[in-house]
Amino acid sequence: MTASPVTETARRSVLGGVRVVEMADWIAGPFAASVLSDFGAEVIRIDLPGKVANTRTLYGLEGIDAERSPFFAIFAHDKKSITLDVRGDAGKEVFLNLVRHSDVLIEGFRPGTMERWGIGWDTLHELNPGLVMLRISGYGQTGPWKDRPGLDRVAQAFAGASFLTGQPDSAPVRCGLGFADYSTGIWGALGVMLGLFERRANGGEGQMIDQGLYESILPMLCEVPLTWQRYGQVLSRNGNRVHGISPGEAFETADGAWVQISASGEVAWRRLTEAMQRPDLFADPRFVTSESRDEHNDVLLPVIADWVRTMTADVLVDRLDGAGVAASRMHSIDELMSHPQVLARGDFIDLDDPVFGTLPAYAPMPRLSGTPGRIDRPGPRLGEHNDEVYRGLLGLDDDQLAALAGAGAI
């Protein structure tokens, strides 16, 4: 297996010299590749010739770039794009050659799709025993639901997250964030890193990582499975509160803002009552424990709400911070992106795009002190790196490229 040339930048990167092939649409698979790219991996994204993928058009084309939305320019930063149709013999041969030269493959098709094309795991593992292959699908590669389509909001519903989201007297709702997609990307990137570590540290072969969208949510269910299995309780929607933990709620302030307060532990509860100048609440036998406070929320929370309404959000948050109580304004995006904490941490960085101008990109995470992630360039045009990959990496000549183009493979 041939590794990519190691540049000065790559030497300073955790994944310098690692080549990743991305064959996935929407969010989860490409996000896993983006995490790896942030830390030095070379990511080659495969696009179908002449077809603008869903990921490229997410959140709207603006009429000034037919192949990329501003979101794609941010989301696919630092990747390379080649056009290749792997479904025909000519394209498949090129793909297999690319896999020979790569360390990681990320795919996001329904289970069995790549096998039907003759490029499934068994074939690729035999071709390149060191290959780490991440397979992302709605329900994983096995089980009675493996062939069903899955997207983020469906995964949230299946995994029980939607059932737990919303007010007690309302219908279940999806979380306002794509956390099934993004958490799957994070788990997937972790799986790739573990596979690469095993290969390097222990001299093992590559391996296949099977990640279902819904499964990425399961560890976030926290106490919900235990509560059902051990106590027979089916926890449901509880708004901003957490079952058995109180006080913890969002309260409206005098200036119409909303502030989330969490003072569930006994020390935090004492500090809150001191900030309120209400020692009687701390001494009240109904409010002795977090569980008993939760049982009497109908009495306790209105008292706190009345106190909160006497202050603006900024005054309230500062007062609670001074008392050692965790609280935050519920920020809108304009408030978040201009917040001094976010600015000081550099959580958003300016990404210069030749078409869209300056775009807000998320800073690479996690933050490594010695080899931090970096973002250098926006997402690529369709097939922007065909020459670099086909001529430079795979050594194809003009006649071979013309034949591929004639066959519709590139």
C-alpha positions as CSV (number, residue, x, y, z in Angstrom):
1,M,0.0,0.0,0.0
2,T,1.4,3.4,-1.0
3,A,1.0,6.3,1.5
4,S,0.6,9.9,0.4
5,P,3.7,12.2,0.3
6,V,4.4,13.6,3.8
7,T,4.5,17.3,3.7
8,E,5.7,19.7,6.4
9,T,2.1,20.3,7.4
10,A,1.5,16.5,7.6
11,R,4.5,16.0,9.9
12,R,2.8,18.3,12.4
13,S,-0.5,16.5,12.1
14,V,-1.8,13.4,14.0
15,L,-3.0,11.8,10.8
16,G,-0.4,13.1,8.4
17,G,0.2,10.5,5.6
18,V,-3.3,8.9,6.1
19,R,-5.4,8.8,3.0
20,V,-9.2,8.6,3.3
21,V,-11.7,7.9,0.5
22,E,-15.2,9.3,1.2
23,M,-18.2,7.7,-0.6
24,A,-21.1,9.0,1.5
25,D,-23.8,11.6,1.1
26,W,-25.7,13.7,3.6
27,I,-24.0,14.4,6.9
28,A,-22.8,11.4,9.0
29,G,-20.2,9.9,6.8
30,P,-18.8,13.2,5.4
31,F,-18.6,14.6,9.0
32,A,-16.5,11.6,10.1
33,A,-14.2,12.3,7.2
34,S,-14.1,16.0,8.1
35,V,-13.0,15.2,11.6
36,L,-10.1,13.1,10.2
37,S,-9.3,15.8,7.7
38,D,-9.0,18.4,10.5
39,F,-6.1,16.4,12.0
40,G,-4.2,16.0,8.8
41,A,-5.7,13.1,6.8
42,E,-6.0,13.6,3.1
43,V,-9.6,13.1,2.2
44,I,-10.6,12.3,-1.4
45,R,-14.4,12.7,-1.9
46,I,-16.0,10.7,-4.7
47,D,-18.8,12.4,-6.6
48,L,-20.8,10.9,-9.4
49,P,-19.9,12.5,-12.8
50,G,-22.4,15.2,-13.7
51,K,-24.5,14.8,-10.6
52,V,-24.6,17.3,-7.8
53,A,-25.0,15.3,-4.6
54,N,-27.5,16.2,-1.8
55,T,-24.6,17.2,0.5
56,R,-23.5,19.8,-2.0
57,T,-26.9,21.5,-2.1
58,L,-27.8,21.3,1.6
59,Y,-29.3,24.6,3.0
60,G,-29.6,26.1,-0.4
61,L,-27.6,27.0,-3.5
62,E,-27.5,30.8,-3.9
63,G,-27.5,30.9,-7.7
64,I,-23.8,31.8,-7.9
65,D,-22.3,28.3,-7.7
66,A,-24.2,25.5,-9.3
67,E,-22.2,22.8,-7.5
68,R,-21.8,24.0,-3.9
69,S,-23.9,25.7,-1.3
70,P,-22.2,27.9,1.3
71,F,-22.9,25.1,3.8
72,F,-21.0,22.6,1.7
73,A,-18.1,25.0,1.3
74,I,-17.8,25.0,5.1
75,F,-18.7,21.3,5.7
76,A,-16.4,19.8,3.1
77,H,-13.4,22.0,3.9
78,D,-10.0,20.7,3.0
79,K,-11.3,17.8,1.0
80,K,-10.4,16.8,-2.6
81,S,-13.1,15.9,-5.1
82,I,-12.9,13.5,-7.9
83,T,-15.8,12.3,-10.2
84,L,-16.1,8.6,-10.6
85,D,-18.9,6.2,-11.3
86,V,-17.9,2.9,-9.6
87,R,-21.0,1.0,-10.8
88,G,-19.4,0.2,-14.2
89,D,-16.4,-2.0,-14.9
90,A,-14.1,0.9,-16.0
91,G,-15.0,3.0,-12.9
92,K,-14.7,0.0,-10.6
93,E,-11.2,-0.7,-11.8
94,V,-10.1,2.9,-11.0
95,F,-11.8,2.7,-7.6
96,L,-10.0,-0.5,-6.7
97,N,-6.7,1.1,-7.7
98,L,-7.5,4.0,-5.5
99,V,-8.3,1.7,-2.6
100,R,-4.9,0.1,-3.0
101,H,-3.4,3.5,-2.3
102,S,-5.6,4.4,0.6
103,D,-5.8,3.7,4.3
104,V,-9.5,4.4,5.0
105,L,-12.8,4.1,3.1
106,I,-16.0,5.7,4.4
107,E,-19.2,4.6,2.8
108,G,-22.8,5.5,3.5
109,F,-25.0,3.3,1.3
110,R,-27.7,0.9,2.3
111,P,-26.3,-2.5,3.4
112,G,-25.5,-4.7,0.4
113,T,-25.2,-1.9,-2.1
114,M,-21.4,-2.1,-2.4
115,E,-21.6,-5.9,-2.5
116,R,-23.9,-5.7,-5.5
117,W,-21.3,-3.5,-7.2
118,G,-18.6,-6.1,-6.5
119,I,-16.7,-3.8,-4.1
120,G,-17.9,-5.0,-0.7
121,W,-15.8,-5.5,2.4
122,D,-14.5,-9.0,1.6
123,T,-13.3,-7.9,-1.8
124,L,-11.7,-4.7,-0.5
125,H,-10.1,-6.4,2.5
126,E,-8.5,-9.0,0.2
127,L,-7.3,-6.3,-2.1
128,N,-5.9,-4.1,0.7
129,P,-5.6,-6.0,4.0
130,G,-4.6,-2.8,5.8
131,L,-7.8,-1.0,4.8
132,V,-10.0,0.4,7.6
133,M,-13.6,0.7,6.3
134,L,-16.3,2.7,8.0
135,R,-19.8,1.7,7.0
136,I,-22.6,4.0,8.1
137,S,-26.3,3.2,7.5
138,G,-29.6,3.8,9.2
139,Y,-29.8,0.5,11.2
140,G,-26.4,-1.1,10.7
141,Q,-25.2,-4.0,8.4
142,T,-27.2,-6.7,10.2
143,G,-30.7,-7.3,11.7
144,P,-34.2,-7.4,10.3
145,W,-34.3,-3.6,9.7
146,K,-30.9,-3.4,8.0
147,D,-32.3,-2.7,4.5
148,R,-34.6,0.2,5.6
149,P,-33.6,3.8,4.8
150,G,-32.7,6.0,7.8
151,L,-32.1,9.7,8.2
152,D,-31.4,11.8,11.3
153,R,-34.9,12.6,12.4
154,V,-36.0,9.0,11.8
155,A,-33.1,7.7,13.9
156,Q,-34.1,10.1,16.7
157,A,-37.6,8.6,16.6
158,F,-36.4,5.0,16.5
159,A,-33.9,5.4,19.3
160,G,-36.4,7.0,21.7
161,A,-34.9,10.5,21.7
162,S,-38.0,12.1,20.2
163,F,-40.2,10.4,22.7
164,L,-38.2,12.1,25.4
165,T,-38.2,15.5,23.8
166,G,-40.9,18.2,24.3
167,Q,-43.3,19.2,27.0
168,P,-45.2,16.6,29.0
169,D,-48.5,17.6,27.5
170,S,-47.2,17.9,23.9
171,A,-46.5,15.5,21.1
172,P,-42.9,14.1,20.7
173,V,-40.6,16.3,18.7
174,R,-37.2,15.9,17.1
175,C,-34.3,17.6,18.7
176,G,-33.6,20.9,16.8
177,L,-30.1,19.6,16.0
178,G,-28.9,16.8,13.8
179,F,-27.3,15.0,16.7
180,A,-27.9,11.5,15.2
181,D,-25.9,12.4,12.1
182,Y,-23.1,14.3,13.9
183,S,-22.7,11.8,16.8
184,T,-22.5,9.0,14.2
185,G,-19.8,11.0,12.5
186,I,-17.9,11.3,15.8
187,W,-18.3,7.6,16.7
188,G,-17.3,6.7,13.2
189,A,-14.2,8.8,13.3
190,L,-13.3,7.3,16.7
191,G,-13.8,3.8,15.2
192,V,-11.5,4.7,12.3
193,M,-8.8,6.0,14.7
194,L,-9.1,2.8,16.8
195,G,-8.7,0.7,13.6
196,L,-5.7,2.7,12.5
197,F,-4.2,2.4,16.0
198,E,-4.7,-1.4,16.1
199,R,-3.0,-1.7,12.7
200,R,-0.1,0.5,13.6
201,A,0.5,-0.4,17.3
202,N,-0.2,-4.1,17.2
203,G,0.6,-5.0,13.6
204,G,-2.9,-6.0,12.9
205,E,-4.9,-5.8,9.7
206,G,-7.5,-3.3,8.8
207,Q,-11.0,-3.9,9.9
208,M,-14.6,-3.0,9.1
209,I,-16.6,-0.6,11.4
210,D,-20.4,-1.0,11.3
211,Q,-22.2,2.0,12.7
212,G,-26.0,2.6,12.6
213,L,-27.4,6.1,13.0
214,Y,-29.8,5.1,15.7
215,E,-27.1,3.3,17.7
216,S,-25.2,6.6,18.1
217,I,-28.0,7.9,20.2
218,L,-28.3,5.0,22.6
219,P,-25.5,6.0,25.0
220,M,-27.1,9.4,25.4
221,L,-30.3,7.8,26.8
222,C,-28.5,7.9,30.1
223,E,-30.6,6.5,32.9
224,V,-33.7,5.8,30.7
225,P,-33.0,2.0,30.0
226,L,-32.0,1.4,33.6
227,T,-35.1,3.0,34.9
228,W,-37.3,0.8,32.7
229,Q,-35.4,-2.4,33.2
230,R,-35.0,-2.1,37.0
231,Y,-38.1,-0.2,38.1
232,G,-40.5,-0.7,35.2
233,Q,-40.9,3.0,34.6
234,V,-41.1,4.4,31.0
235,L,-39.7,7.9,31.2
236,S,-41.3,10.4,28.9
237,R,-41.1,14.1,28.0
238,N,-40.3,16.4,30.8
239,G,-39.5,19.7,29.0
240,N,-36.4,21.4,30.4
241,R,-36.4,19.3,33.5
242,V,-34.6,16.1,34.3
243,H,-36.5,13.3,36.0
244,G,-35.8,13.1,39.7
245,I,-33.5,16.1,39.7
246,S,-34.7,19.5,40.9
247,P,-34.6,22.4,40.6
248,G,-33.6,22.6,36.9
249,E,-35.8,24.6,34.6
250,A,-35.8,27.5,32.1
251,F,-37.2,30.7,33.6
252,E,-38.3,33.9,31.8
253,T,-36.6,37.1,33.1
254,A,-37.8,40.6,33.3
255,D,-36.5,41.5,29.9
256,G,-38.2,38.6,28.2
257,A,-35.1,36.4,27.9
258,W,-35.0,32.7,29.1
259,V,-32.4,31.5,31.5
260,Q,-31.7,27.8,32.3
261,I,-30.9,27.2,36.0
262,S,-29.5,24.0,37.3
263,A,-29.2,23.7,41.1
264,S,-30.0,20.1,41.7
265,G,-27.2,19.0,44.1
266,E,-27.5,19.8,47.7
267,V,-24.6,22.3,47.7
268,A,-26.0,24.1,44.6
269,W,-29.5,24.1,46.1
270,R,-28.2,25.8,49.3
271,R,-26.4,28.4,47.2
272,L,-29.5,29.1,45.2
273,T,-31.6,29.7,48.3
274,E,-28.9,32.0,49.6
275,A,-28.9,34.0,46.4
276,M,-32.7,34.2,46.7
277,Q,-32.4,35.2,50.3
278,R,-34.8,32.4,51.1
279,P,-33.4,30.2,53.9
280,D,-36.9,29.0,54.6
281,L,-36.9,27.1,51.3
282,F,-33.7,25.3,52.2
283,A,-35.2,24.4,55.6
284,D,-38.5,23.2,54.1
285,P,-38.8,19.4,54.6
286,R,-40.5,19.1,51.2
287,F,-37.3,20.3,49.6
288,V,-34.7,18.3,51.5
289,T,-33.5,16.2,48.6
290,S,-33.4,16.5,44.8
291,E,-36.0,13.8,44.5
292,S,-38.3,15.4,47.0
293,R,-37.9,18.8,45.3
294,D,-38.8,17.1,42.1
295,E,-42.0,15.7,43.7
296,H,-43.0,19.2,44.8
297,N,-42.0,21.1,41.6
298,D,-45.5,22.4,41.4
299,V,-44.8,24.4,44.5
300,L,-41.1,25.1,44.2
301,L,-40.7,26.2,40.6
302,P,-43.4,29.0,40.7
303,V,-41.5,30.6,43.7
304,I,-38.2,30.6,41.7
305,A,-40.0,31.9,38.6
306,D,-41.4,34.9,40.6
307,W,-37.9,35.7,41.8
308,V,-36.4,35.4,38.4
309,R,-38.9,37.8,36.9
310,T,-37.6,40.6,39.1
311,M,-34.2,40.7,37.2
312,T,-32.9,41.0,33.7
313,A,-31.1,38.0,32.2
314,D,-27.7,39.5,32.6
315,V,-28.2,40.5,36.2
316,L,-29.6,37.1,37.0
317,V,-26.8,35.1,35.4
318,D,-24.2,37.3,37.1
319,R,-25.9,36.9,40.5
320,L,-26.1,33.2,40.2
321,D,-22.5,32.9,39.0
322,G,-21.4,34.9,42.0
323,A,-23.3,32.4,44.2
324,G,-21.8,29.4,42.5
325,V,-24.9,28.3,40.7
326,A,-24.8,27.0,37.1
327,A,-27.0,29.1,34.8
328,S,-27.0,30.5,31.3
329,R,-29.1,32.5,29.0
330,M,-30.7,30.4,26.3
331,H,-28.8,32.0,23.5
332,S,-30.0,32.6,20.0
333,I,-27.3,32.1,17.3
334,D,-26.5,35.8,17.1
335,E,-26.0,36.0,20.9
336,L,-23.9,32.9,20.8
337,M,-21.6,33.9,18.0
338,S,-20.9,37.3,19.6
339,H,-20.5,36.0,23.2
340,P,-17.1,36.9,24.8
341,Q,-16.5,33.2,25.8
342,V,-17.0,32.0,22.3
343,L,-14.9,34.8,20.8
344,A,-12.1,34.2,23.3
345,R,-12.0,30.4,22.5
346,G,-12.1,31.0,18.8
347,D,-15.0,28.5,18.4
348,F,-15.8,29.9,15.0
349,I,-13.2,30.8,12.4
350,D,-13.3,32.7,9.2
351,L,-13.1,30.6,6.1
352,D,-12.4,32.5,2.9
353,D,-14.2,31.1,-0.2
354,P,-13.5,32.5,-3.7
355,V,-17.2,32.5,-4.5
356,F,-19.1,33.1,-1.2
357,G,-16.5,35.3,0.5
358,T,-16.0,34.9,4.3
359,L,-17.9,32.0,5.9
360,P,-18.2,31.0,9.6
361,A,-16.6,27.5,10.1
362,Y,-16.5,25.6,13.3
363,A,-13.1,25.4,14.8
364,P,-11.6,21.8,14.8
365,M,-12.3,19.7,17.9
366,P,-11.1,18.3,20.1
367,R,-8.4,20.8,21.0
368,L,-5.0,19.2,21.1
369,S,-2.2,21.2,22.6
370,G,0.7,19.8,20.5
371,T,-1.0,18.9,17.2
372,P,-4.1,20.9,16.9
373,G,-6.5,20.6,14.0
374,R,-6.6,23.1,11.2
375,I,-8.8,24.3,8.4
376,D,-7.2,25.8,5.3
377,R,-9.6,25.8,2.3
378,P,-13.3,25.5,1.5
379,G,-15.1,22.5,0.1
380,P,-14.1,21.6,-3.5
381,R,-15.8,22.0,-6.8
382,L,-17.1,18.9,-8.5
383,G,-14.1,17.0,-9.8
384,E,-11.7,19.7,-8.9
385,H,-8.9,17.3,-8.1
386,N,-9.4,14.8,-11.0
387,D,-6.0,15.6,-12.5
388,E,-4.2,15.5,-9.2
389,V,-5.5,12.1,-8.2
390,Y,-5.8,10.4,-11.6
391,R,-2.6,11.6,-13.1
392,G,-0.5,12.3,-10.0
393,L,-1.5,9.5,-7.6
394,L,-2.8,6.7,-10.0
395,G,-0.5,7.6,-13.0
396,L,-3.2,7.6,-15.7
397,D,-2.3,9.1,-19.0
398,D,-4.3,11.1,-21.5
399,D,-5.6,8.0,-23.4
400,Q,-6.7,6.3,-20.3
401,L,-8.5,9.4,-19.0
402,A,-10.2,9.8,-22.4
403,A,-11.4,6.2,-22.3
404,L,-12.8,6.7,-18.8
405,A,-14.6,9.8,-19.9
406,G,-16.0,8.1,-22.9
407,A,-17.3,5.3,-20.7
408,G,-19.0,7.8,-18.4
409,A,-16.8,6.7,-15.5
410,I,-15.3,10.2,-14.8
